[in-house]
Amino acid sequence: MALTERQKETIMSNIKAKIRGSCPMCGGNQWNLENEIVGTVAASIGGGLGLGGPYVPMVQVICNNCGFVAHHAVGLLGIKLQ
């Protein structure tokens, strides 16, 4: 699901208000918000994928310096999915 401009602004505003510090890998402080909502997929012990299980919608925030990817749950960032 693609994010609207308003959703992106809300997410980045909430991230900036809640997150302190810089990239844990390189110390950079410039980030890019990816445009899509992603989610988790459960993996079984036997190596298969568990479809239809719990789902946590997240956004990816990527460090512009080293490419480190941070995932943040959208429900805690002011975005409601329908």
LINLINFEN-V751225 format. One line per field, one symbol per residue. phi: phi as a letter, one per 30 degrees, with the letter a starting at -180 (. if undefined). psi: psi as a letter, one per 40 degrees, with the letter a starting at -180 (. if undefined). burial: + if it has 9 or more other C-alpha atoms within 8 Angstrom, else -. A space follows every 10 residues. Layout:
phi: ???
psi: ???
burial: ???
This chain:
phi: .ddddddddd dddddddccc jcedcbidbc bbcddcdcbd bdccddjdcc didebcdbcc ccddcciecc cbdddccicc cc
psi: hiiidddddd ddddddddhi aahedeeifh ihhieihiii hhiideeihh ieaihhhiih hhhedeehhh hhhddeeehh i.
burial: --+---++-+ ++-++----- --+----+-- --+--+++-- ++-------+ ------++++ ++++------ -+++--+++- --
